[in-house]
Amino acid sequence: MPPPPVLLGPVSLGSPRISLVAVLDRSAARWNALDWEVLRESGVSAAVVDTLVETSFPLILRSELAWGDRQQAGKFWVDTQYGFSHYPQWSREESRPWGPYLEGPDAPHLVLAALSAGAPVVFMPCPLPQSLGEVAVDLRSLAGLLGRELTRIPKAAAPIDRVPSANESSFGGSDSYQVAFQGEPGAFSEMAVHTLFSKSSTTAIPLPAFLDVFSAVLAGEVDYGMVPIENSLAGPINENYDLLLQFPDLRIVAETQVRVEHNLIGLPGTKLGQIKRVFSHPQGLAQSRQFLESHPDWEAVPFYDTAGSVKHIAKVGDPSLAAIASGEAARVYRMEVLVPGVETNPRNFTRFFLIGRQMEIRGGVPNKASLVFGTADAPGALSRCLAVFAAHDVNMTKLESRPIHGRPWDYMFYVDVRLPAEHAAFDRTLQELGSVAQELRVLGVYRAEPV
């Protein structure tokens, strides 16, 4: 059975990802901040220092390489020819080769060959920050052909001095934040932002697509991203489950919920008899199906965003067009709510994840965790994994399966759990689950509101 995934700070290294690790020597002690940024941008997945250069290691921890704390940096499975003293005893005992250490003029070609043969990690010497740039470009192209992905060192998050108290449930306060969301001003995702952050100290930044939100957070262009993960009526937002897997450098740092009240919105003075087409996000249309079915002469038109659909009809100025969105969107674009509360079920809520670049606990004491793992292709493999939660009295609140891109009929399983009062029970659960699951990763340990 393959060993568990490699973790290095916020970087997760494991199939279906491929990873190029830069092995640094004594010259790294002389690098400046720009050198570290060049290394990050070159496309390597992680950087390690030969044990003969013990004094250089703290320098890396202070660099722009977002390594996380010492405990995180220690969880690194290495080729057996490296015996770093800082990683835990259990990994020294169980470590095995993940891939070769390659050097010399033929190394770039051998790297491609090794990863084509299935090695998830290769190590190469990196005497200068830009040394591995061309190799990383070739690996990125190879990854696409193999249906895999080249992991990257994430950009370090800006330091945040404020530490909330244990009974604090808001991200408010005097600090200023930038939080990205998908959609237009007035979207439910923007409303979710302001359930955790005060409007006076937060800039909610609209972006066209969920992928843009994840990318902006990873690049350090914003502090956080707010993404919907599940609706109580329409079910999971599968794209965001997939993006959580595709962006291993990001973490879930909080959860919030928004009561979704959909409204039929049109130009001021519009009569229902004038309407011919109704625009909204597919989720908005699905959650208002009963109302739309009562008007069979209307054409339901999928749009990229609920608030964006209101912006669209305001721009077009055609009274035959309407939208389904929040009352806030009607206010933002000076439109009129023609029919309030058109959602099929008033018990309509959407869960949102706040994502960030560090595994930080924000907004109070954590009460929830999210995990993702794979299983062997064998009878009872999944049931053995799930039995671990029951054995340690850890309550699962969500189980979702998603196909692995590039590996037909293989699946990853997403699990949400309530954290037990004894946190050590959760630690024991992870340790045992790691022995029976494949590619186990903690997506976040966080505060979920409301409980």
Secondary structure, DSSP 8 states (H G I E B T S, - for coil): -----EEETTEEE-TTEEEEEEEE-GGGGG--HHHHHHHHHHT-SEEEE-GGGGGGHHHHHTSSS----HHHHH-----TT---TTS-HHHHHH----S-B--STTHHHHHHHHHHTT-SEEEEE-SSTTTTHHHHHHHHHHHHHHT-EE---------------TT-----SS--EEEEEES-TT-HHHHHHHHHS-GGGEEEEEESSHHHHHHHHHTTSSSEEEEEEEETTTEE-HHHHHHHHH-TT-EEEEEEEEE---EEEESTT--GGG--EEEE-HHHHHHTHHHHHT-TTSEEEE-S-HHHHHHHHHHH--TTEEEEE-HHHHHHTT-EEEES--SS-S--EEEEEEEESS----SSS--EEEEEEE--SSTTHHHHHHHHHHHTT--EEEEEEEE-TTSTT-EEEEEEEE--SSHHHHHHHHHHHHHHSEEEEEEEEEEES--
